[in-house]
């Protein structure tokens, strides 16, 4: 299995859809590494293992849009977590911009 296939399998396990991801395999790898390194402070698990990432769109210009949820609506890190994700993704070489949207459907 290629690195790209392994990364896409990780995303598939977490129900993440990646549009137009074929342009840069390294970008996908770096994206997975960035997300795996973000821990939910309350649960001490990374946000990919918790399946908090619901959607990832990467366009040809290197703009990444992420839909994620939180473990609960009253999460004390509700403002901090999306910023952590956005900052981590923006730091990836090849990413021109990133935005994170918190969604509640489907419920976590």
LINNORZI-V873383 format. One record per pair of residues at least 4 apart in sequence whose ideal C-beta (glycine too) atoms are under 6 Angstrom apart, sorted by sequence separation. I is the first residue (numbers start at 1). GAP is how many residues later the second one is. If there is no record, write none. Layout:
i gap
I GAP
I GAP
This chain:
i gap
1 4
45 4
59 4
71 4
77 4
1 5
11 5
40 5
45 5
47 5
70 5
90 5
58 6
89 6
11 7
21 7
39 7
57 8
70 8
90 8
38 9
89 9
36 10
40 10
56 10
35 12
36 12
55 12
86 12
35 13
54 13
86 14
53 15
85 15
52 16
52 17
82 18
82 20
4 21
7 21
7 22
10 22
7 25
64 25
64 31
62 32
62 33
63 33
14 34
62 34
63 34
64 34
65 34
66 34
67 34
69 34
61 35
41 36
67 36
14 37
16 37
21 37
71 37
17 38
18 38
19 38
14 39
69 39
16 40
38 46
38 50
34 54
34 55
34 58
30 62
27 67
24 70
